[in-house]
Amino acid sequence: MAHRITFFFILLFNIGFSQTLPLIPQPHSLETHEGSFVLSKETVIIADPNLYEAKYLQEEIKKLTGLELKIGVNLTSISKIGLYEMLSGGFHNDDEAAVKFYSNTNQGKYFLNIYPNEVSISQSDPLGNFYGIQTFYS
């Protein structure tokens, strides 16, 4: 009986105080805020229409929801999903930091921001787009 009570409290503690979300791939860091993004027929994908990852995102959303989202660079909408390339990475002329960030050991890095009217996936390479999209699906 004592083992059951101990197990119950450990389980309750883990559920009540766990701050991780079931995201794949697991992010390096995570901040959560109130609010949510809702896909609708007005949602557009802001990206180069020839970008493989944009087409992949469009196809997967269609499979999951039936929504056929438009892809384009200059589309305007209240609701959008943007795939953005990090050109400067915010390094402010710090060449050493930029080289370190863009080195092979940092492939697949991305920033995923979800706001009520926009999902933004910023990355430095195609793998970052893919990982960002996978986390967004989670």
TIRO-2110 file (N, C-alpha, C; in Angstrom, 1 decimal):
// TIRO-2110
0.8, -1.2, 0.0, N, 1, A
0.0, 0.0, 0.0, CA, 1, A
0.9, 1.3, 0.0, C, 1, A
1.9, 1.2, 0.8, N, 2, A
2.8, 2.4, 0.8, CA, 2, A
3.5, 2.7, -0.5, C, 2, A
3.8, 1.6, -1.3, N, 3, A
4.4, 1.8, -2.6, CA, 3, A
3.4, 2.5, -3.6, C, 3, A
2.1, 2.1, -3.5, N, 4, A
1.1, 2.7, -4.3, CA, 4, A
0.9, 4.2, -4.0, C, 4, A
0.9, 4.6, -2.8, N, 5, A
0.8, 6.0, -2.4, CA, 5, A
2.0, 6.8, -2.8, C, 5, A
3.2, 6.2, -2.6, N, 6, A
4.4, 6.9, -3.1, CA, 6, A
4.4, 7.1, -4.6, C, 6, A
4.1, 6.1, -5.4, N, 7, A
4.0, 6.2, -6.8, CA, 7, A
3.0, 7.2, -7.2, C, 7, A
1.8, 7.2, -6.5, N, 8, A
0.8, 8.2, -6.9, CA, 8, A
1.3, 9.7, -6.7, C, 8, A
2.0, 9.9, -5.6, N, 9, A
2.5, 11.3, -5.3, CA, 9, A
3.6, 11.6, -6.3, C, 9, A
4.5, 10.7, -6.7, N, 10, A
5.5, 11.0, -7.7, CA, 10, A
4.9, 11.3, -9.0, C, 10, A
3.9, 10.5, -9.4, N, 11, A
3.2, 10.7, -10.6, CA, 11, A
2.5, 12.1, -10.6, C, 11, A
1.8, 12.4, -9.5, N, 12, A
1.1, 13.7, -9.4, CA, 12, A
2.1, 14.9, -9.4, C, 12, A
3.2, 14.7, -8.8, N, 13, A
4.3, 15.7, -8.8, CA, 13, A
4.8, 16.0, -10.2, C, 13, A
5.0, 14.9, -11.0, N, 14, A
5.5, 15.0, -12.3, CA, 14, A
4.5, 15.6, -13.3, C, 14, A
3.3, 15.3, -13.1, N, 15, A
2.2, 15.9, -14.0, CA, 15, A
2.0, 17.3, -13.6, C, 15, A
1.9, 17.6, -12.3, N, 16, A
1.6, 19.0, -11.9, CA, 16, A
2.7, 20.0, -12.1, C, 16, A
4.0, 19.5, -12.1, N, 17, A
5.1, 20.5, -12.2, CA, 17, A
5.9, 20.3, -13.4, C, 17, A
5.5, 19.5, -14.3, N, 18, A
6.2, 19.3, -15.6, CA, 18, A
6.0, 20.6, -16.4, C, 18, A
7.1, 21.1, -17.0, N, 19, A
7.0, 22.3, -17.8, CA, 19, A
7.3, 22.0, -19.3, C, 19, A
7.5, 20.7, -19.6, N, 20, A
7.8, 20.4, -21.0, CA, 20, A
6.5, 20.0, -21.7, C, 20, A
6.5, 20.4, -23.0, N, 21, A
5.4, 20.0, -23.8, CA, 21, A
5.9, 18.9, -24.7, C, 21, A
4.9, 18.1, -25.2, N, 22, A
5.3, 17.0, -26.1, CA, 22, A
5.7, 17.4, -27.5, C, 22, A
6.8, 18.1, -27.6, N, 23, A
7.2, 18.7, -28.9, CA, 23, A
8.3, 17.8, -29.5, C, 23, A
8.3, 17.6, -30.8, N, 24, A
9.3, 16.9, -31.6, CA, 24, A
9.7, 17.8, -32.7, C, 24, A
11.0, 18.1, -32.9, N, 25, A
12.1, 17.8, -32.0, CA, 25, A
12.0, 18.7, -30.7, C, 25, A
12.5, 18.2, -29.6, N, 26, A
12.5, 19.0, -28.4, CA, 26, A
13.3, 20.2, -28.5, C, 26, A
12.7, 21.4, -28.2, N, 27, A
13.4, 22.7, -28.3, CA, 27, A
14.5, 22.8, -27.3, C, 27, A
15.5, 23.6, -27.6, N, 28, A
16.6, 24.0, -26.7, CA, 28, A
16.0, 24.8, -25.5, C, 28, A
15.1, 25.7, -25.9, N, 29, A
14.4, 26.5, -24.8, CA, 29, A
13.0, 26.8, -25.3, C, 29, A
12.1, 27.1, -24.3, N, 30, A
10.7, 27.2, -24.6, CA, 30, A
10.1, 28.3, -23.6, C, 30, A
9.3, 29.2, -24.2, N, 31, A
8.5, 30.1, -23.4, CA, 31, A
7.1, 30.0, -23.9, C, 31, A
6.2, 29.9, -22.9, N, 32, A
4.8, 29.8, -23.3, CA, 32, A
4.1, 31.1, -22.8, C, 32, A
3.1, 31.5, -23.5, N, 33, A
2.3, 32.7, -23.2, CA, 33, A
0.8, 32.3, -23.5, C, 33, A
-0.1, 33.1, -23.0, N, 34, A
-1.5, 32.9, -23.3, CA, 34, A
-1.8, 33.2, -24.7, C, 34, A
-2.9, 32.5, -25.2, N, 35, A
-3.3, 32.8, -26.6, CA, 35, A
-3.0, 31.6, -27.5, C, 35, A
-3.5, 31.6, -28.7, N, 36, A
-3.3, 30.5, -29.6, CA, 36, A
-3.5, 31.0, -31.0, C, 36, A
-3.0, 30.3, -32.0, N, 37, A
-3.1, 30.5, -33.4, CA, 37, A
-4.1, 29.6, -33.9, C, 37, A
-5.0, 30.1, -34.8, N, 38, A
-6.1, 29.2, -35.3, CA, 38, A
-5.9, 29.3, -36.9, C, 38, A
-5.8, 28.1, -37.5, N, 39, A
-5.8, 28.0, -38.9, CA, 39, A
-7.2, 28.3, -39.4, C, 39, A
-7.3, 29.0, -40.6, N, 40, A
-8.6, 29.2, -41.2, CA, 40, A
-8.3, 29.2, -42.7, C, 40, A
-9.4, 29.4, -43.5, N, 41, A
-9.3, 29.4, -44.9, CA, 41, A
-8.6, 30.7, -45.4, C, 41, A
-8.5, 31.7, -44.5, N, 42, A
-7.8, 33.0, -44.8, CA, 42, A
-6.3, 32.9, -44.5, C, 42, A
-5.9, 31.9, -43.8, N, 43, A
-4.5, 31.7, -43.5, CA, 43, A
-3.6, 31.5, -44.8, C, 43, A
-2.5, 32.2, -44.9, N, 44, A
-1.6, 32.1, -46.0, CA, 44, A
-0.2, 31.7, -45.5, C, 44, A
0.6, 31.1, -46.4, N, 45, A
2.0, 30.8, -46.1, CA, 45, A
2.8, 31.8, -46.8, C, 45, A
3.6, 32.6, -46.0, N, 46, A
4.5, 33.6, -46.5, CA, 46, A
5.9, 32.9, -46.8, C, 46, A
6.2, 32.6, -48.0, N, 47, A
7.4, 32.0, -48.4, CA, 47, A
7.5, 32.0, -50.0, C, 47, A
8.7, 31.7, -50.4, N, 48, A
8.9, 31.5, -51.9, CA, 48, A
8.0, 30.3, -52.3, C, 48, A
7.2, 30.5, -53.3, N, 49, A
6.3, 29.4, -53.7, CA, 49, A
7.0, 28.2, -54.2, C, 49, A
8.3, 28.3, -54.6, N, 50, A
9.1, 27.2, -55.1, CA, 50, A
9.8, 26.5, -54.0, C, 50, A
9.7, 27.0, -52.7, N, 51, A
10.4, 26.4, -51.6, CA, 51, A
9.8, 25.0, -51.2, C, 51, A
10.6, 24.0, -51.2, N, 52, A
10.1, 22.6, -50.9, CA, 52, A
9.4, 22.6, -49.6, C, 52, A
10.0, 23.2, -48.6, N, 53, A
9.4, 23.2, -47.2, CA, 53, A
8.0, 23.9, -47.2, C, 53, A
7.8, 24.9, -48.0, N, 54, A
6.5, 25.6, -48.0, CA, 54, A
5.5, 24.7, -48.6, C, 54, A
5.9, 24.0, -49.7, N, 55, A
4.9, 23.1, -50.4, CA, 55, A
4.6, 21.9, -49.4, C, 55, A
5.6, 21.5, -48.7, N, 56, A
5.4, 20.4, -47.7, CA, 56, A
4.4, 20.8, -46.7, C, 56, A
4.6, 22.0, -46.1, N, 57, A
3.8, 22.5, -45.1, CA, 57, A
2.3, 22.6, -45.6, C, 57, A
2.2, 23.2, -46.8, N, 58, A
0.9, 23.3, -47.5, CA, 58, A
0.2, 22.0, -47.6, C, 58, A
0.9, 21.0, -48.1, N, 59, A
0.3, 19.6, -48.3, CA, 59, A
-0.1, 19.0, -47.0, C, 59, A
0.8, 19.1, -45.9, N, 60, A
0.5, 18.5, -44.6, CA, 60, A
-0.8, 19.2, -44.0, C, 60, A
-0.9, 20.5, -44.1, N, 61, A
-2.0, 21.2, -43.5, CA, 61, A
-3.3, 20.7, -44.3, C, 61, A
-3.2, 20.6, -45.6, N, 62, A
-4.3, 20.1, -46.4, CA, 62, A
-4.8, 18.7, -46.0, C, 62, A
-3.8, 17.8, -45.7, N, 63, A
-4.1, 16.5, -45.3, CA, 63, A
-4.8, 16.5, -43.9, C, 63, A
-4.3, 17.3, -43.0, N, 64, A
-4.8, 17.3, -41.6, CA, 64, A
-6.1, 18.1, -41.5, C, 64, A
-6.3, 19.1, -42.3, N, 65, A
-7.5, 20.0, -42.1, CA, 65, A
-8.4, 20.1, -43.3, C, 65, A
-7.9, 19.8, -44.5, N, 66, A
-8.7, 20.1, -45.7, CA, 66, A
-8.5, 21.5, -46.2, C, 66, A
-7.8, 22.3, -45.5, N, 67, A
-7.6, 23.7, -45.9, CA, 67, A
-6.5, 23.8, -47.0, C, 67, A
-6.8, 24.5, -48.1, N, 68, A
-5.8, 24.7, -49.2, CA, 68, A
-5.2, 26.2, -49.0, C, 68, A
-4.1, 26.3, -48.4, N, 69, A
-3.5, 27.6, -48.1, CA, 69, A
-2.7, 28.0, -49.3, C, 69, A
-2.7, 29.3, -49.6, N, 70, A
-1.9, 29.9, -50.6, CA, 70, A
-0.5, 30.1, -50.1, C, 70, A
0.4, 30.0, -51.1, N, 71, A
1.9, 30.3, -50.8, CA, 71, A
2.3, 31.5, -51.6, C, 71, A
3.0, 32.4, -51.0, N, 72, A
3.5, 33.6, -51.8, CA, 72, A
4.3, 34.5, -50.9, C, 72, A
5.1, 35.3, -51.5, N, 73, A
6.0, 36.2, -50.8, CA, 73, A
5.3, 37.5, -50.4, C, 73, A
4.4, 38.0, -51.2, N, 74, A
3.8, 39.3, -51.0, CA, 74, A
2.3, 39.1, -50.7, C, 74, A
1.9, 38.0, -50.1, N, 75, A
0.5, 37.8, -49.8, CA, 75, A
0.1, 38.6, -48.5, C, 75, A
-1.1, 39.1, -48.4, N, 76, A
-1.5, 39.8, -47.2, CA, 76, A
-2.7, 39.1, -46.6, C, 76, A
-2.7, 38.9, -45.4, N, 77, A
-3.8, 38.3, -44.7, CA, 77, A
-3.7, 38.5, -43.2, C, 77, A
-4.8, 38.4, -42.5, N, 78, A
-4.8, 38.6, -41.1, CA, 78, A
-4.1, 37.4, -40.4, C, 78, A
-4.2, 36.2, -41.0, N, 79, A
-3.6, 35.0, -40.5, CA, 79, A
-2.6, 34.5, -41.4, C, 79, A
-1.3, 34.3, -40.9, N, 80, A
-0.3, 33.8, -41.8, CA, 80, A
0.7, 32.9, -41.1, C, 80, A
1.4, 32.1, -41.9, N, 81, A
2.5, 31.3, -41.4, CA, 81, A
3.7, 31.7, -42.3, C, 81, A
4.7, 32.2, -41.6, N, 82, A
5.9, 32.7, -42.4, CA, 82, A
7.1, 31.8, -42.2, C, 82, A
7.7, 31.5, -43.3, N, 83, A
9.0, 30.8, -43.3, CA, 83, A
10.1, 31.8, -43.7, C, 83, A
10.9, 32.2, -42.7, N, 84, A
11.8, 33.3, -42.9, CA, 84, A
13.2, 32.8, -42.8, C, 84, A
14.1, 33.3, -43.6, N, 85, A
15.5, 33.0, -43.5, CA, 85, A
16.2, 34.0, -42.6, C, 85, A
17.0, 33.6, -41.7, N, 86, A
17.8, 34.5, -40.9, CA, 86, A
19.0, 34.9, -41.6, C, 86, A
19.0, 36.1, -42.1, N, 87, A
20.2, 36.6, -42.9, CA, 87, A
21.3, 37.0, -42.0, C, 87, A
21.0, 37.9, -41.0, N, 88, A
22.1, 38.4, -40.2, CA, 88, A
22.2, 37.6, -38.9, C, 88, A
21.1, 37.0, -38.4, N, 89, A
21.1, 36.3, -37.2, CA, 89, A
21.2, 37.2, -36.0, C, 89, A
21.2, 38.5, -36.2, N, 90, A
21.2, 39.5, -35.1, CA, 90, A
22.6, 39.6, -34.5, C, 90, A
23.7, 39.3, -35.3, N, 91, A
25.0, 39.3, -34.7, CA, 91, A
25.7, 40.7, -34.7, C, 91, A
25.1, 41.7, -35.3, N, 92, A
25.6, 43.1, -35.3, CA, 92, A
27.1, 43.1, -35.6, C, 92, A
27.5, 42.6, -36.8, N, 93, A
28.9, 42.6, -37.3, CA, 93, A
29.8, 41.8, -36.4, C, 93, A
29.4, 40.9, -35.6, N, 94, A
30.2, 40.0, -34.8, CA, 94, A
30.5, 38.8, -35.7, C, 94, A
31.5, 38.8, -36.5, N, 95, A
31.8, 37.7, -37.5, CA, 95, A
32.1, 36.4, -36.8, C, 95, A
32.7, 36.4, -35.6, N, 96, A
33.0, 35.2, -34.9, CA, 96, A
31.8, 34.5, -34.5, C, 96, A
30.8, 35.2, -33.9, N, 97, A
29.5, 34.7, -33.5, CA, 97, A
28.8, 34.2, -34.7, C, 97, A
28.8, 34.9, -35.8, N, 98, A
28.1, 34.5, -37.0, CA, 98, A
28.6, 33.2, -37.6, C, 98, A
30.0, 33.1, -37.6, N, 99, A
30.6, 31.9, -38.1, CA, 99, A
30.2, 30.7, -37.2, C, 99, A
30.3, 30.9, -35.9, N, 100, A
29.9, 29.8, -35.0, CA, 100, A
28.5, 29.4, -35.2, C, 100, A
27.6, 30.3, -35.3, N, 101, A
26.2, 30.0, -35.5, CA, 101, A
25.9, 29.2, -36.8, C, 101, A
26.5, 29.7, -37.9, N, 102, A
26.2, 29.1, -39.1, CA, 102, A
27.1, 27.9, -39.4, C, 102, A
27.9, 27.4, -38.5, N, 103, A
28.8, 26.3, -38.8, CA, 103, A
27.9, 25.0, -38.8, C, 103, A
28.5, 23.9, -39.3, N, 104, A
27.8, 22.7, -39.4, CA, 104, A
27.2, 22.2, -38.1, C, 104, A
27.9, 22.5, -37.0, N, 105, A
27.3, 22.0, -35.7, CA, 105, A
26.0, 22.6, -35.4, C, 105, A
25.7, 23.7, -36.1, N, 106, A
24.4, 24.4, -35.7, CA, 106, A
23.4, 24.2, -36.8, C, 106, A
23.5, 23.2, -37.7, N, 107, A
22.5, 23.0, -38.7, CA, 107, A
21.2, 22.6, -38.0, C, 107, A
20.1, 23.1, -38.6, N, 108, A
18.8, 22.7, -38.1, CA, 108, A
18.3, 23.7, -37.0, C, 108, A
19.0, 24.7, -36.7, N, 109, A
18.5, 25.7, -35.7, CA, 109, A
17.4, 26.5, -36.3, C, 109, A
16.4, 26.8, -35.4, N, 110, A
15.3, 27.6, -35.9, CA, 110, A
14.7, 28.3, -34.7, C, 110, A
13.9, 29.3, -35.0, N, 111, A
13.1, 30.0, -34.0, CA, 111, A
11.7, 29.9, -34.4, C, 111, A
10.8, 29.4, -33.5, N, 112, A
9.4, 29.2, -33.8, CA, 112, A
8.7, 30.1, -32.8, C, 112, A
8.0, 31.1, -33.4, N, 113, A
7.2, 32.0, -32.6, CA, 113, A
5.7, 31.9, -33.0, C, 113, A
4.8, 31.7, -32.1, N, 114, A
3.4, 31.5, -32.4, CA, 114, A
2.7, 32.7, -31.7, C, 114, A
2.0, 33.5, -32.5, N, 115, A
1.2, 34.6, -32.1, CA, 115, A
-0.2, 34.4, -32.5, C, 115, A
-1.2, 35.1, -32.0, N, 116, A
-2.6, 34.9, -32.4, CA, 116, A
-2.9, 35.0, -33.9, C, 116, A
-2.1, 35.8, -34.6, N, 117, A
-2.4, 36.0, -36.0, CA, 117, A
-1.2, 35.5, -36.9, C, 117, A
-0.1, 35.0, -36.3, N, 118, A
1.0, 34.6, -37.1, CA, 118, A
1.8, 33.5, -36.5, C, 118, A
2.3, 32.6, -37.3, N, 119, A
3.3, 31.7, -36.9, CA, 119, A
4.5, 32.0, -37.7, C, 119, A
5.7, 32.2, -37.0, N, 120, A
6.9, 32.6, -37.7, CA, 120, A
7.9, 31.5, -37.4, C, 120, A
8.5, 31.0, -38.5, N, 121, A
9.6, 30.0, -38.4, CA, 121, A
10.8, 30.7, -39.1, C, 121, A
11.8, 31.0, -38.3, N, 122, A
13.0, 31.7, -38.8, CA, 122, A
14.1, 30.6, -38.7, C, 122, A
14.9, 30.5, -39.7, N, 123, A
15.9, 29.5, -39.7, CA, 123, A
17.1, 29.9, -40.6, C, 123, A
18.2, 29.2, -40.5, N, 124, A
19.4, 29.5, -41.3, CA, 124, A
19.7, 28.5, -42.4, C, 124, A
18.9, 27.4, -42.4, N, 125, A
19.1, 26.4, -43.5, CA, 125, A
17.8, 25.6, -43.6, C, 125, A
17.7, 24.8, -44.7, N, 126, A
16.4, 24.0, -44.9, CA, 126, A
16.1, 23.1, -43.8, C, 126, A
17.1, 22.5, -43.1, N, 127, A
16.9, 21.6, -42.0, CA, 127, A
16.1, 22.3, -40.9, C, 127, A
16.5, 23.6, -40.7, N, 128, A
15.8, 24.4, -39.7, CA, 128, A
14.4, 24.6, -40.0, C, 128, A
14.0, 24.8, -41.3, N, 129, A
12.6, 24.9, -41.7, CA, 129, A
11.9, 23.6, -41.4, C, 129, A
12.5, 22.5, -41.7, N, 130, A
11.9, 21.2, -41.5, CA, 130, A
11.6, 21.0, -40.0, C, 130, A
12.6, 21.2, -39.2, N, 131, A
12.5, 21.0, -37.7, CA, 131, A
11.4, 22.0, -37.2, C, 131, A
11.4, 23.2, -37.6, N, 132, A
10.4, 24.2, -37.2, CA, 132, A
9.0, 23.8, -37.6, C, 132, A
8.8, 23.2, -38.8, N, 133, A
7.5, 22.7, -39.2, CA, 133, A
7.1, 21.6, -38.4, C, 133, A
8.0, 20.6, -38.1, N, 134, A
7.7, 19.5, -37.3, CA, 134, A
7.2, 19.9, -35.9, C, 134, A
7.9, 20.8, -35.3, N, 135, A
7.6, 21.3, -34.0, CA, 135, A
6.2, 22.0, -34.0, C, 135, A
6.0, 22.8, -35.1, N, 136, A
4.7, 23.4, -35.2, CA, 136, A
3.5, 22.4, -35.3, C, 136, A
3.8, 21.3, -36.0, N, 137, A
2.7, 20.2, -36.0, CA, 137, A
2.5, 19.6, -34.7, C, 137, A
3.5, 19.6, -33.8, N, 138, A
3.4, 19.0, -32.5, CA, 138, A
2.3, 19.7, -31.7, C, 138, A
END
